[in-house]
Amino acid sequence: MTFLEFNIERQSGNLINVQTGTVLERRVMKRNLLDALTRNRVPINENFDSLPRDQKLERLFHVLGVEHGYDPDPTYELTTDNVKKIIAIYLRLRCDIPVIIMGETGCGKTRLIKFMCQLQCPIGMEVQNMILMKVHGGTRRTDIIRKVLEAEKIAQENTANYGQRLYTVLFFDEANTTEAIGLIKEIMCDRSMEGEPLKLCQTLKIVAACNPCRKYVFFYV
């Protein structure tokens, strides 16, 4: 069990936000229960940011179900915020919940998904388990269909070689920039494409990214 960004005070049993120090909820746990969890090495009050990198990776591997993992990109900073996002995305994919990431261009959306995918790969294996499609205003339905068929083929090969624990992720970047967004919605939410069910729903996962909406103010002179 891993707890990020909150602690429980031993004396009061209050739930505390680590960064702000504010009380999120009062008396959520009795002292004897907290002491029992501590004796059983459940790190409720662990400071994640202070952990060495190998221990941070170990926490991630436990969530991803990876027994013998490795560090695919030592330059990627494992902040509490990044790790929370990776865990949240992975658990939603596991439950077949549609995942849409919103953020400004260059904030690290694609790199985060790539790092999450690489974490699942066996040590020393070059596995293509992330397929990136850069969507734009000229993207047509036929382009999306072609990419999904390609992803299904790669997912089938990965499943045959590495089993169902290895997810293959198709990542639609800037998905809201195409007029064919209705097809992307059908693929993500209905798990079908033009009425036909997607193959390998258990191992082929879909993630979309979009830029935040902007409000424009026009001045007329």
KAMO-V651424 format. One line per field, one symbol per residue. phi: phi as a letter, one per 40 degrees, with the letter a starting at -180 (. if undefined). psi: psi as a letter, one per 40 degrees, with the letter a starting at -180 (. if undefined). burial: I if it has 24 or more other ideal C-beta (glycine too) atoms within 12 Angstrom, else O. A space follows every 10 residues. Layout:
phi = ???
psi = ???
burial = ???
This chain:
phi = .bbbgabbcc ccgccbcccb gcccacfcac cccccccccc fccccccccc cccccccccc ccccgccbca ccaccccccd cccdcccccc cccccfcdbb bbicdgchcc cccccccccc cccgbcbcbb bbbccacccb cccccccccc cccccccccc cbgccccbbc bccfcccbcc cccccccccc fabfgccccf ccbcbbbbba cccbcbbbbb b
psi = hhhheiihhd ddeihhhdde eihdiifehi ddddddddde fhgdfhhdde iidddddddd dddefhdgii hdgeehhgid dddddddddd ddddefhhhh hhiiheeedd ddddddddde iihehghgeh hhhhiadehi dddddddddd dddddddddd deiedhihhh hhhfdeeief ddddddddde fihfehiiif ddehihhiii iiiihhhhhh .
burial = OIIIIIIIIO OOOOIIOOOO OOOOOOOOIO OOOIOOOOOO OOOIOIOIOO OOOOOIIIII IOIIOIOOIO OIOOOIOIOI OIIIIIIOII OOIOOOOOII IOOOOOOIII IIIIIIIIII IOOOOOIIII IIIOIOOOIO OOOIIOIIIO IIOIIOOIIO OOOOIIIIII IIIIIIOIOI IOIIOIIIOO IOIOOOOIOI OOIIIIIIII OOOOOOOOOO O
